[in-house]
């Protein structure tokens, strides 16, 4: 699981570890205990913004945000159109 600094809690990490989930989150600046992860794991955290940004761009299309389409095929078609328009804007 990838989270932000708000998830940095040793108790929270232990609870997730007991369920077999590995938490990847940067440590807070005021942390008093030693760090539990190195920089290699945090590389995944640095790339997480691309997914969040892409979802935010798709949220800019009102038709997809409100989901007026009843047929899932129509919704998927508009999703593809939105992705194509986003890609064209970034050229």
N, C-alpha and C positions, 0 to 999 in steps of 0.2 A: 504494500500500500504506500502510495506517495502522498505526503501531506506537507503543509507549511509549518512555520515555527510554532504555531499554536498547538500542534500535536506533540511537541517535545516535552515528554513527561516519562520518567522512568517507570512509573506505575502503569501508564498506558502502554509503553513498549512491552513490558512483561506480560500484560494481559493479552496483547496481540500475539506475542511469541508463544504463549501457552496454546493458542488456537492454530499455530503453524503459519502465522502471517508475519512477514518481515516488514517493519516500518522504515521507510526512507524519508527522513525529514531533517532539515538543518537544525542545529542546536541553537538555543537562545544565547544571547550574549552574557546574561547574568547566571549562566549555569555554574553550579558549584562542584558538581561531581565530574569525574573525567569523561571525556567524549566516548561514545559507544560505537561510532562509525568513522571511517576515513573518507577521504575525498573521492575515491573511486565510486562509491555508492551514490554520492551526491551528484554525479554527472547525470544520472537519470532525472533527478529533481530539476536540474537546469534546463532540460529539454521539455519539461512538462508544460511550459507556457505556450508552446506551439499548438498543442491540442486545445488548451483553454481559449486561445486567441481564435482558432478556427471555429470553435463552437460559438463564440461570441459573434463572429462575422455571419454565421448562418442564422443566428438569432435576430439579425438585422432585417431579415426577410419576414415581413409580417404574416404572410400566408403560411409559412412554415412554423412560425412562433405560435400562432393561434390554432393552427391545424383545422382548417375548415373542411379539408378533404375527408370524405368518409371511406373512400376506397384506398387501401394502402398502396396500391400501384400508382395512383395519381400523386399521392404524397411523396413517394419515392422518386417519381419523375420530376416533381418540382424541386426536390432535394438535389438531384443531379443538375438541374438547370441553375440552381443557386450556386453550387460548387463551380460550375463552368463560368458563371459570371464573376465569382470571386477570383478565379484564376485569371480571367481576362483583365480584371482591374489591376492585378499585380504585375502585368507585363510591362 
